[in-house]
Amino acid sequence: MIFKEILPGAKLQPYIKCFYYYESDSDSSYDDLVFPSGTMEVIFNLGSGNWRSRSDDAFYTTPPIELWGQITKPLAIQSVGRNIMLGFKFYPHSAAYFFNQHISEFNDQIVDAADVLGPSLRTLHKKLLDISDLRARVGLLESYLWEKLAASEKKHNKIKFIGDIVHYLRDNYSDDNIISLSRRHNISTRYLNMMFSQYTGLGPKLFYKINRFQHSLNLISQKEEKLTSIAYSAGYFDQAHFIKEFKLFTGVTPNTFAKQASAINQALAAS
């Protein structure tokens, strides 16, 4: 398996968390789980295989260009054949710069990104298939994203405001903090919650929980601390609370995850 993260150029760094490249190491099919990350992403499938995601009781082949909404619960996927993926991750609030829809409309879905962003994305996909150099491919993505970003200039101030709230709530969520923020900016708590959901896809409390969960994943992948220490380091009241919330987002206990996590999940947790 090959997995690489690439930092975007300076002008895109406030909007794109990272680009990444994944290549499976065999044609063998396998099942995996995807967990809530607090971010949305777009993935271009460039290999001969395909991915399938579970909906209800069946698996469906995902589109060639996938738009992943906010995942709020474990999502079962299947890799079929040799897969090559090139994707990029938004920050929790920054996907809103590129989409006209409320971000929450995409929650727990994988949709055709070209249906949302337009046919120019299919043209970009063809160009990516025509070249193999990774840097050149990332350069094409950056050019496309910068053009989309320039077209959304009118709503930048509102999204930047939510971005500031995101950074504050990442480690400081409480109902009192929401009330304090609302008063400071002279808006109602209801309106603040609505804006946060519109531009990130998540309510403030759920965003905080997913961010805390992701921090615990990173600590587990390092295999340097006991569960009790991880629980407190990640901001949980106690180990029981940590285990309960971890199971909510993964379907398994932290110990089981540490023993059974797939190579790709381990790479993502450590990144």
Secondary structure by P-SEA (a helix, b strand, c coil): cbbbbbbccccccccccccbbbbbccccccccccccccccbbbbbccccbbbbbcccbbbbbccbbbbcccccbbbbbbccbbbbbbcccccccccccccccccccccccccccccccaaaaaaaaaaaacccaaaaaaaaaaaaaaaaaaaccaaaaaaaaaaaaaaacccccaaaaaaaaaaacccaaaaaaaaaaaccccaaaaaaaaaaaaaaaaaaaccccaaaaaaaaccccaaaaaaaaaaaccccaaaaaacccaaaaaaaac
